[in-house]
Amino acid sequence: MIFLFSIGFLEIELLDIIDILLVTVLLYQLYKLLTGSVALKIFLGLLSIYLLYLVVRAAGMELLSIILGQFMGVGVLAAIILFQPEIRRFLLLIGKTTAFNNDRFFRGFPWRREQGDKLSLTPFIEAAKSLAGKNTGALIVFTKSSELKYYAESGDLIDAVISKRLLVSIFNKNSPLHDGAVIISGNRIKAARCILPVSENQEIPASMGLRHRAAIGLTEITDSIVLVVSEETGQIALVRNGEVYRNLSSSDLRVKLNQFLFDTDQRAAATPAAPEKSVSAA
């Protein structure tokens, strides 16, 4: 133990400072997670009841203490039930940032290199350009460390070879598969018409529709890369880690995809456009 200083009878050590800082960071992250949702009001309500329980127990009010004590006895179970979506999102955020979920951790494995080398970006760029010219919306998800099996099963499994014509036909407005996202795993189209989680970030501009919000929501909890074609404006955007890179040209799109998917920097070949508006995960 490393002694730092004392305040009266309290001896402050280095471990105490670290403990306080970690608790502060945890509470701040919890506050950010709950801000803007009804869960924050529920949390404040439970906290108020707990503080009331401490007061009545200190005051010696036995009957009220017994009633509130019974309520607090099931408080943990009730919190798990009430905060199930927030707890799930918190655990997903933690899992996303671990070393084992980082794509660089597996970079040395031969099957990961093989998967990255086989994926051709040309069909996606040509399809995005064609769809954007017709103001046809599209949502294409590129998986990295996670195969997104849960989200793939929410749509229709395809397991097809990637081609421009197939991508354009899927997102055709008359196609039964156009409503939802296409998930790309390896060098195959894994599924179409997939449902993605919509972001609850309150800082997302109103100009971004449901496609952009779904792309942001998925990249907030996974390391996937999402290609978005706006149906309203025909603009092409890429989303990674909750940040949106909008109004990309074909050359910008190729550079960004190479950079995000294969961790290569091709700025010498083309200069990527800066995002009009970057939206960070709350």
VENKARA-V148894 format. One line per field, one symbol per residue. ss: DSSP state (A for helix, B for strand, O for the rest). psi: psi as a letter, one per 40 degrees, with the letter a starting at -180 (. if undefined). Layout:
# VENKARA-V148894
ss = ???
psi = ???
This chain:
# VENKARA-V148894
ss = OOBBBBBOOBBBBAAAAAAAAAAAAAAAAAAAAAOOOAAAAAAAAAAAAAAAAAAAAAAOOAAAAAAAAAAAAOAAAAAAAAOAAAAAAAAAAAAAAOAAAOAAAAOOOAAAAAAAAAOOOAAAAAAAAAAAAOOOOBBBBBOOOOOOAAAAOOOBBBBBBOOAAAAAAAOOOOOOOOOOBBBBBOOBBBBBBBOOOOOOOOOOOOOOOAAAAAAAAAAAAOOOBBBBBOOOOOOBBBBBOOBBBOOOOAAAAAAAAAAAAAOOOOOOOOOOOOOOOOOOOO
psi = hhhciihbehhhiddddddddddddddddddddeheieddddddddddddddddddddefgddddddddddddeddddddddfdddddddddddddeideehdddedehdddddddddhheddddddddddddefhiihhhhicdhefddddeeahhdgihhidddddddehdeheedgaihhhhbfihdiifihihhieheehieehadddddddddedeifihhhhhhddeeihiihhfehhhifhiddddddddddddefihfdddihiiihdhhhih.
